[in-house]
Amino acid sequence: MSSDFVELALAEVARAGADLGAAVLVSQASTVNLRWALSGLTTNGLTSARTVTVIVGAPVSGGTGAGVLSRVGLDAEGVRALVADTVALARSAEPAEDAAPFVTGEELPGFADPAAETGASTLAGVAEALGEVFGRSRDQQRESFGFALHEVVTTWLGTTGGLRYRHEQPRGTIELTGKAGARSRSAYVAGATRDFSDVDVLAMDDEIATRLGWQERQIAVPPGRYTTILPPTSVADLMIYYFWSADARTAHEGRSVFSRPGGGTRVGEKITGTPISLFSDPHRLGLGCADRVLTTVSSSTASVFDNGLAAPAASWLDAGTISALPTTRHTSGLTGLPVVPPAENLVLEGQDGTGSTLDLLDGVQHGLLLSSMWYIREVDEQTLLLTGLTRDGVYVVENGEVVGATTNFRYNESPVDLLSRVEAYGATEICLSREWGEWFTRTAMPALRIDGFNMSTIAEGA
């Protein structure tokens, strides 16, 4: 049992020396997937994998050295060898900047429970619905492509401070792409789920058909600034990057858009008059995640020494005001800001937000509706200016209605500045970022209507 590997590794650390501290993580992933192309199933599969990570802190000249090693497919002897190698690495390391006592605690309920598993039955409803999708596609002279994945990762954490914690993390994603007109037209929809019980594949396919229909009429639109409706998936693309860029240390050192001119951070500054809030909550319905730090690598927002530290709900933007920046215990000490470890989900919510993406078309005399974004890159960290391309449909809006489609564009926008130009927002809904969905799947966002969204150039061939 994987919890036994935690105990074995910690016992080996104790045998190696009473002066050592450690955290051990064992993660077991169970994954099932379906793929389809040209309106037919192509592959499916079920996999399982286990990873053991040992983190050791050892006294060295000038501080505490850190050793961190991860390996897969280990038996008991392999775990013992992993601990020995990690101890040796820690004892030969330079002092770790983020060194801190390992988190203390007790064994929490369920720690010894076995790993959770997924299976083909989880995607049975998707497979059944695809039969009808493929029939529709052939009848309508279009092609269907896509991918559905369900994964359950069970993680056990133990520390030399006595903490024992187990977390079970399900995640599911589904992406559909439809092509028509000898592949000159393309539409994309996607969703995130915990168990696929809330996924309506036929409704997603209806959306594909609608968008391909919109694209039958092509309208030339020059580059420029337009009133633009961003669907939740595109809002997630931008807000995840906002979140990833908002660590306290970088801001404190004057290296980000969250730095205050003259020193310090912008915590407490109002950046938009729109009453929207950005937060993480490990117990958010449909987006549940670990309520303690679980990390195998130190970064600007995580420290391996913080494994097991509580990560409760945290507000990053409160009704338009920057209310916190993610910190570790180490960066909290450097910046003087509270310890606020980020949970692995993200929610943007407007006060009393209602309505769908299409509802935001009301009142738009001339504007654009995006489908999705991709190839997002940072241009300027001081303003968080991003560039990227639109993909799979940019639609022209006239007098509150979609009247056709236009070319793809390269855009240049900062998610921080963009928030100051929100004209309207819809209801928050669970969604999947297209650009970052492989790494960050738990988001809930509203559609946003933005004044003067900058479509800087036409993206030929995108």
C-alpha positions in Angstrom: 0.0 0.0 0.0 1.3 3.5 -0.9 0.9 4.8 2.6 3.3 2.1 3.8 5.9 3.5 1.4 5.6 6.8 3.2 6.3 5.1 6.6 9.1 3.1 5.2 10.8 6.2 3.7 10.5 8.2 6.9 11.8 5.2 9.0 14.9 5.1 6.7 15.4 8.8 7.1 15.3 8.3 10.9 17.9 5.5 10.6 20.2 7.8 8.6 20.4 10.4 11.3 18.5 12.1 14.1 19.6 15.5 12.8 17.6 15.1 9.6 14.1 16.3 8.7 12.0 15.1 5.8 8.8 15.0 3.9 7.7 12.1 1.7 5.1 12.2 -1.0 3.8 9.2 -2.8 1.4 9.8 -5.7 -0.5 7.2 -7.6 -2.2 8.2 -10.9 -5.0 6.2 -12.6 -5.8 7.5 -16.1 -8.3 6.6 -18.9 -8.7 8.4 -22.2 -10.5 8.4 -25.6 -9.3 9.9 -28.8 -11.1 10.4 -32.1 -10.4 11.8 -35.5 -12.1 12.0 -38.9 -15.4 11.3 -37.1 -14.2 7.9 -35.7 -12.6 6.6 -32.6 -8.9 6.1 -32.9 -7.4 5.0 -29.6 -8.2 4.5 -25.9 -6.2 3.4 -23.0 -6.0 2.9 -19.2 -2.7 3.5 -17.3 -1.5 3.6 -13.8 1.7 5.0 -12.4 3.2 5.6 -8.9 5.9 8.2 -8.0 7.8 8.5 -4.7 9.4 11.8 -3.8 11.7 12.2 -0.8 12.7 15.6 0.5 15.4 15.8 3.1 16.8 18.7 5.1 20.3 18.2 6.6 22.5 20.5 8.7 25.3 21.9 6.5 27.8 24.7 7.0 25.8 28.0 7.0 22.3 26.5 7.2 20.2 23.6 6.0 20.9 21.7 2.8 18.0 20.3 0.8 17.9 17.1 -1.1 14.9 16.3 -3.4 14.6 13.2 -5.6 11.6 11.5 -7.3 11.5 8.1 -8.8 8.8 5.9 -10.4 8.1 2.2 -10.2 9.8 1.5 -6.9 9.6 -1.5 -4.6 10.7 -1.4 -0.9 14.4 -1.8 -1.8 14.0 1.0 -4.3 12.5 3.3 -1.6 15.4 2.6 0.7 17.9 3.4 -2.1 16.0 6.6 -2.9 16.2 7.8 0.7 19.9 7.0 0.9 20.6 9.0 -2.3 18.4 11.9 -1.1 20.2 12.1 2.3 23.6 12.1 0.6 22.4 14.9 -1.7 21.1 17.0 1.2 24.3 16.6 3.2 26.4 17.8 0.2 24.2 20.7 -0.8 24.6 24.4 -0.3 22.3 26.0 2.3 18.7 26.2 1.0 17.4 29.7 0.9 13.9 28.6 1.8 14.8 26.1 4.5 12.3 25.9 7.4 11.2 23.3 9.9 9.1 20.6 8.3 5.4 20.9 9.0 4.2 19.1 12.2 0.9 17.5 12.8 -0.8 14.1 13.3 -2.3 11.4 11.2 -5.5 12.7 9.5 -8.5 10.5 8.8 -8.2 8.3 5.7 -4.4 8.4 5.4 -4.2 4.6 5.2 -6.9 4.3 2.6 -5.9 2.7 -0.8 -5.5 4.6 -4.1 -8.6 5.7 -5.9 -9.0 4.4 -9.5 -10.8 5.4 -12.7 -11.8 3.1 -15.5 -13.5 2.8 -18.9 -16.9 3.1 -17.3 -16.2 6.8 -16.5 -16.0 7.6 -20.2 -18.8 5.2 -21.3 -21.3 8.0 -21.7 -18.9 10.0 -23.9 -18.2 7.0 -26.1 -21.9 6.4 -26.5 -22.7 10.0 -27.4 -19.8 10.1 -29.9 -21.7 7.6 -32.1 -24.4 10.2 -32.7 -21.8 13.0 -33.1 -20.1 11.0 -35.8 -23.4 10.4 -37.6 -24.3 14.1 -37.4 -20.9 15.1 -38.7 -21.2 12.8 -41.8 -24.7 14.1 -42.5 -23.6 17.7 -42.2 -20.4 17.2 -44.2 -18.1 18.1 -41.4 -15.3 16.2 -39.5 -15.1 15.6 -35.7 -11.8 15.4 -33.8 -11.3 15.3 -30.1 -9.9 13.9 -26.8 -11.4 13.0 -23.5 -9.3 12.2 -20.4 -10.1 11.3 -16.8 -7.5 10.9 -14.1 -7.5 10.3 -10.4 -4.3 11.1 -8.5 -4.1 10.0 -4.9 -1.3 11.6 -2.9 0.0 10.5 0.5 2.2 12.9 2.5 4.2 12.2 5.6 6.7 14.4 7.5 9.1 13.8 10.3 7.0 16.2 12.2 4.3 13.6 12.5 1.8 14.9 9.8 0.1 12.2 7.7 -2.3 13.5 5.0 -4.0 11.8 2.0 -5.6 13.7 -0.9 -7.6 12.3 -3.8 -7.7 14.5 -6.9 -10.0 13.7 -9.8 -9.8 15.7 -13.0 -11.4 15.3 -16.4 -11.2 17.3 -19.6 -12.9 17.0 -23.0 -12.1 18.9 -26.2 -14.0 18.8 -29.4 -12.9 20.3 -32.8 -15.1 20.4 -35.8 -13.9 21.1 -39.4 -15.8 21.8 -42.5 -15.4 23.4 -46.0 -12.4 21.2 -46.9 -11.1 22.2 -43.4 -11.2 25.9 -44.3 -13.5 26.3 -41.3 -12.7 25.1 -37.7 -14.5 25.4 -34.4 -13.5 24.3 -30.9 -15.2 23.8 -27.6 -13.9 22.2 -24.4 -14.9 21.5 -20.8 -13.6 20.5 -17.4 -15.2 18.0 -15.1 -14.6 15.8 -12.1 -16.4 12.7 -13.2 -18.1 13.3 -16.6 -21.6 13.0 -15.1 -22.2 16.7 -16.0 -20.8 16.6 -19.5 -23.3 16.9 -22.4 -21.4 15.8 -25.5 -24.3 16.4 -27.8 -24.7 20.0 -26.6 -21.0 20.6 -27.2 -21.4 19.2 -30.7 -24.4 21.5 -31.3 -22.1 24.4 -30.4 -19.6 23.2 -32.9 -22.2 23.1 -35.6 -23.5 26.6 -34.8 -20.0 28.1 -35.0 -19.2 26.4 -38.2 -22.4 27.8 -39.6 -21.4 31.3 -38.5 -18.2 30.9 -40.4 -19.9 30.3 -43.8 -20.1 34.1 -44.1 -16.6 35.7 -44.1 -16.3 39.4 -43.3 -13.0 41.4 -43.7 -12.1 43.3 -40.5 -8.9 45.3 -40.2 -6.7 45.2 -37.1 -7.6 47.7 -34.4 -9.3 48.0 -31.0 -12.7 46.5 -30.7 -15.4 45.9 -28.1 -14.7 42.2 -27.7 -16.5 39.4 -25.8 -14.1 36.8 -24.3 -15.7 33.5 -23.4 -14.8 31.8 -20.1 -12.1 29.7 -21.6 -10.2 32.8 -22.9 -10.7 34.6 -19.6 -9.2 31.5 -17.9 -6.2 31.8 -20.3 -5.5 35.3 -19.1 -6.4 35.0 -15.4 -4.2 31.9 -14.9 -1.2 33.9 -16.3 -2.2 36.8 -14.0 -2.1 34.3 -11.1 1.2 32.7 -12.0 2.8 36.2 -12.3 1.5 37.5 -8.9 4.0 36.0 -6.5 4.9 38.2 -3.6 8.7 38.0 -3.9 8.9 39.1 -7.6 6.6 42.0 -6.8 8.5 43.0 -3.7 11.8 43.1 -5.7 10.3 45.5 -8.2 10.2 43.0 -11.1 6.5 42.6 -11.9 3.3 44.5 -12.6 2.4 43.9 -9.0 5.3 46.0 -7.8 4.6 49.4 -6.3 6.7 52.3 -7.8 9.2 53.3 -5.2 9.1 50.0 -3.4 6.8 47.4 -2.0 3.8 45.7 -3.6 0.5 46.9 -4.9 -1.5 45.0 -2.3 -4.4 47.3 -1.3 -4.5 49.1 -4.6 -7.7 49.2 -6.6 -7.0 48.2 -10.2 -10.6 48.2 -11.6 -13.9 49.9 -10.7 -15.7 46.7 -11.8 -16.8 44.7 -8.8 -15.0 41.5 -9.7 -13.1 39.2 -7.4 -10.4 36.6 -8.0 -9.8 33.9 -5.5 -8.8 30.3 -4.8 -10.9 27.9 -2.6 -10.0 24.3 -2.1 -13.6 23.5 -1.2 -15.3 25.2 -4.1 -18.0 23.0 -5.5 -16.8 21.3 -8.6 -13.3 22.6 -8.2 -12.2 20.8 -5.0 -8.4 20.4 -4.6 -5.9 19.8 -1.8 -6.3 22.1 1.2 -2.6 21.6 2.1 0.6 22.3 0.2 1.7 19.3 -1.9 4.8 20.1 -4.0 7.9 18.3 -5.2 9.8 21.4 -6.2 10.5 24.9 -4.7 9.4 27.9 -6.7 8.4 31.5 -6.2 5.0 30.3 -4.9 5.9 27.0 -3.3 8.6 25.5 -1.0 9.3 21.9 -0.5 9.7 22.7 3.2 6.1 23.8 3.3 4.6 20.5 2.4 1.6 19.9 4.5 1.1 23.6 5.3 -2.6 24.6 5.3 -3.7 26.2 2.1 -7.2 27.6 2.8 -9.4 29.8 0.7 -7.6 33.0 -0.3 -8.8 36.2 -2.0 -6.3 37.7 -4.6 -8.6 40.4 -6.0 -11.4 41.7 -3.8 -14.1 43.7 -5.7 -11.4 45.2 -7.9 -8.7 45.7 -5.2 -5.5 43.6 -5.0 -6.0 41.9 -1.6 -3.1 39.3 -1.4 -0.2 37.8 -3.3 0.8 34.2 -3.1 3.6 33.5 -0.5 5.6 30.7 1.1 6.8 30.9 4.6 10.1 32.1 3.2 8.8 34.8 0.9 6.4 35.9 3.6 9.4 36.7 5.7 11.2 38.5 2.9 8.2 40.7 2.0 6.4 41.2 5.3 3.2 39.9 3.7 1.0 37.2 5.3 1.7 33.5 4.6 -0.9 32.7 1.9 -0.1 29.4 0.0 -2.1 29.2 -3.2 -4.6 26.4 -3.6 -4.6 24.8 -7.1 -7.8 26.3 -8.4 -8.9 29.8 -9.5 -12.3 31.6 -9.6 -13.2 35.0 -11.1 -16.6 36.2 -10.0 -18.5 39.4 -10.6 -20.9 40.8 -8.1 -24.4 39.4 -9.1 -23.0 38.2 -12.5 -25.7 36.6 -14.7 -26.1 35.4 -18.2 -24.1 33.5 -20.8 -21.4 34.5 -23.3 -24.0 35.3 -25.9 -26.0 37.5 -23.5 -23.0 39.9 -23.5 -23.6 40.6 -27.2 -26.7 42.7 -26.3 -26.0 46.3 -26.9 -22.8 45.8 -29.0 -23.2 47.8 -32.1 -19.9 46.6 -33.7 -17.5 44.2 -32.1 -16.0 40.8 -32.0 -16.6 37.5 -30.2 -13.7 35.2 -29.6 -13.7 31.4 -29.5 -10.3 30.7 -27.9 -6.7 31.8 -27.7 -3.4 30.0 -28.1 0.4 30.6 -28.3 0.3 33.1 -25.4 3.7 34.6 -24.6 4.8 37.4 -22.2 6.1 40.6 -23.8 6.8 42.8 -20.8 6.8 41.6 -17.2 6.5 45.1 -15.8 3.1 45.6 -17.4 2.3 41.9 -17.8 1.8 42.6 -21.5 0.9 39.3 -23.3 0.7 38.5 -27.0 -1.0 35.6 -28.6 -3.2 34.4 -31.4 -6.9 33.9 -31.7 -8.0 30.4 -32.9 -10.9 28.5 -34.3 -13.3 31.4 -35.0 -13.4 35.1 -34.5 -17.0 36.3 -35.0 -18.3 39.7 -36.1 -21.0 41.2 -33.9 -23.4 43.8 -35.4 -26.3 45.2 -33.4 -26.2 42.5 -30.8 -26.0 39.5 -33.2 -23.3 37.4 -34.8 -23.4 38.1 -38.5 -20.4 36.2 -39.7 -16.7 35.4 -39.0 -13.5 37.1 -39.8 -9.8 36.3 -39.8 -7.7 35.3 -36.8 -5.6 38.1 -35.2 -2.5 38.5 -33.1 -3.5 40.5 -30.0 -1.5 42.4 -27.4 -3.1 42.8 -24.0 -2.3 42.8 -20.3 -4.7 40.9 -18.1 -4.2 43.6 -15.4 -5.0 46.5 -17.7 -7.8 44.5 -19.3 -9.6 44.2 -16.0 -9.9 48.0 -15.9 -11.8 48.0 -19.2 -14.5 45.4 -18.4 -17.8 46.7 -19.6 -19.9 43.7 -18.6 -19.6 40.2 -17.2 -21.7 37.1 -17.2 -22.3 34.2 -14.7 -19.2 32.4 -13.5 -19.0 28.8 -14.9 -16.5 26.0 -14.7 -14.3 26.1 -17.8 -11.1 24.9 -19.3 -8.2 27.1 -20.4 -7.1 26.1 -23.8 -3.5 27.3 -23.5 -2.9 26.2 -19.9 -5.5 23.4 -19.4 -2.9 20.7 -19.4 -1.3 22.1 -16.3 -4.1 24.1 -14.6 -7.6 22.5 -15.0 -9.7 23.8 -12.1 -11.0 27.2 -13.1 -14.4 28.9 -13.1 -14.7 32.2 -15.0 -17.4 34.5 -16.4 -17.5 35.7 -20.0 -16.2 39.3 -20.1 -17.0 42.2 -22.5 -13.9 44.3 -22.9 -13.7 47.9 -24.3 -10.9 48.4 -26.8 -9.4 44.9 -27.0 -6.2 45.3 -29.0 -6.2 43.1 -32.2 -2.8 44.3 -33.3 -2.3 42.5 -36.6 -4.0 39.9 -38.8 -2.6 36.4 -38.2 -2.3 34.9 -41.7 -2.8 31.2 -41.7 -3.5 30.9 -38.0 
